[in-house]
């Protein structure tokens, strides 16, 4: 199962954009339907949005899977799950995000893009909370700091493919002398 519709919500407001329209934009650079109207109203160039949709991030799948199952990974997923979650099951946001990231990276042969993520997201309708998304956008600098944190040393122990230094054996200590009779 893959996402068929992105459902943007804000209170009682609800609008859906078919993922097929996003895929069409990513493939052709041409927007259609409601997506074309949204891009025109937002004064966004469809060719630029197409580039963003096709941009991928190279992710080692084992490392990413391990990271997503740490406390830090869980915290990030929980924050993202306030923005993106299954339409009728918001409580399933964290496992759905984890699945989409791992499966999308697998399907993308080690790379994840917006389109591969959507193709791997395990519900037909993915809700996007506009207020939560706007809150995230306003804190973009803290996100970049978080990305920098993850790209540095805390991941070294999670990589799994780096040889680990083996501790040197402790020097032998002589056995205590037996007491004289």
C-alpha positions in Angstrom: 0.0 0.0 0.0 1.2 3.5 -0.8 0.0 7.0 -0.1 -2.6 8.1 -2.7 -3.5 11.5 -1.3 -1.8 14.2 0.8 -4.6 15.7 2.9 -3.7 19.2 4.2 -5.7 20.2 7.2 -6.2 23.2 9.5 -9.1 23.0 11.8 -12.2 22.3 9.6 -10.2 23.1 6.4 -9.3 20.0 4.4 -7.8 19.8 0.9 -6.3 16.8 -0.9 -3.6 16.6 -3.5 -3.2 13.3 -5.2 0.3 11.8 -5.0 0.0 11.0 -8.7 0.0 14.8 -9.3 3.2 15.1 -7.3 4.7 12.2 -9.2 3.7 13.9 -12.5 5.3 17.1 -11.4 8.5 15.3 -10.4 8.6 13.5 -13.7 7.6 16.2 -16.1 8.2 19.5 -14.3 4.5 20.4 -15.0 1.9 20.9 -12.3 -1.7 19.9 -12.8 -5.0 20.1 -10.9 -5.1 21.6 -7.5 -1.3 21.4 -7.2 -1.0 23.8 -10.2 -3.4 26.2 -8.5 -1.5 26.0 -5.2 1.9 26.6 -6.8 0.5 29.5 -8.8 -1.0 31.1 -5.7 2.2 30.5 -3.7 4.2 31.9 -6.6 6.3 28.8 -6.8 8.1 27.7 -9.9 6.9 24.1 -10.8 10.4 23.3 -12.2 12.0 24.2 -8.8 9.4 22.2 -6.9 10.0 19.3 -9.3 13.7 19.4 -8.4 12.9 19.4 -4.7 10.6 16.3 -5.1 13.4 14.5 -7.0 16.2 15.5 -4.6 17.3 12.5 -2.6 19.4 11.9 0.5 21.8 9.0 0.5 21.1 7.0 3.7 22.8 3.8 4.8 19.7 1.7 5.5 21.1 -0.2 8.5 22.4 3.0 10.1 19.1 4.7 9.6 17.1 1.8 10.9 19.3 1.7 14.0 19.0 5.5 14.5 15.2 5.4 14.2 15.1 2.9 17.0 17.1 4.9 19.5 15.6 7.4 22.0 16.8 10.3 19.8 15.2 8.7 16.7 12.0 8.1 18.6 11.9 11.7 19.7 12.4 12.9 16.1 9.7 10.6 14.8 7.3 11.7 17.5 7.8 15.3 16.5 7.4 14.6 12.8 4.3 12.5 13.6 2.6 15.7 14.8 2.9 17.0 11.3 2.6 13.9 9.1 0.3 11.0 10.1 -2.3 8.6 8.8 -5.5 10.5 8.3 -7.7 8.4 10.5 -5.1 7.0 12.8 -2.8 9.8 14.1 -1.6 7.5 16.9 0.1 5.3 14.2 2.2 8.2 13.0 5.6 7.0 14.5 5.5 3.5 13.1 4.2 4.7 9.8 7.0 7.2 9.4 9.6 4.6 10.4 8.3 2.2 7.9 8.2 4.8 5.1 11.7 5.9 5.8 13.2 2.3 5.9 11.1 0.9 3.0 11.6 4.1 0.9 15.3 3.9 1.4 15.3 0.3 0.5 13.2 0.9 -2.6 15.4 3.9 -3.5 18.5 1.6 -3.2 20.1 3.6 -0.4 18.5 7.0 -1.2 15.3 8.6 0.0 13.4 11.3 -1.8 10.0 12.8 -1.2 8.5 10.5 -3.9 10.1 7.3 -2.6 8.9 8.3 0.9 5.3 8.7 -0.3 5.4 5.5 -2.3 6.5 3.7 0.9 4.2 5.4 3.4 1.8 2.6 4.5 -1.6 4.4 4.4 -3.7 5.7 1.5 -4.2 9.1 3.0 -1.4 11.0 4.7 -2.5 14.0 6.7 -0.3 17.1 6.8 -1.2 19.4 9.7 -0.7 22.9 8.4 -0.4 24.6 11.8 2.2 22.0 12.9 4.0 22.4 9.6 4.1 26.2 9.9 5.5 25.8 13.5 8.3 23.6 12.1 9.1 26.0 9.3 9.5 28.8 11.8 12.1 26.7 13.7 14.1 25.8 10.6 17.4 26.9 12.1 17.0 24.4 15.0 16.3 21.6 12.4 19.6 22.4 10.7 21.4 22.2 14.0 19.7 18.8 14.6 20.9 17.5 11.2 24.4 18.7 12.0 24.3 16.9 15.3 23.2 13.6 13.6 25.9 13.9 11.0 28.7 14.1 13.6 30.2 11.8 16.1 27.2 10.5 18.0 26.5 8.2 15.1 30.0 6.6 15.1 29.0 3.8 17.4 25.8 3.0 15.4 27.4 2.6 12.0 28.0 -1.1 12.5 30.4 -1.4 9.5 33.4 0.3 11.1 35.9 -1.9 12.8 35.8 -1.6 16.5 39.1 -1.3 18.4 39.7 -4.3 20.6 40.9 -3.6 24.1 44.4 -4.7 24.8 44.7 -7.7 27.1 45.4 -6.8 30.7 49.0 -7.6 31.8 49.3 -10.9 33.6 49.8 -10.6 37.3 51.8 -13.2 39.1 49.8 -15.6 41.2 50.1 -15.0 44.9 52.8 -17.2 46.5 51.5 -20.0 48.6 52.1 -19.6 52.3 55.1 -21.5 53.6 54.3 -24.4 55.9 
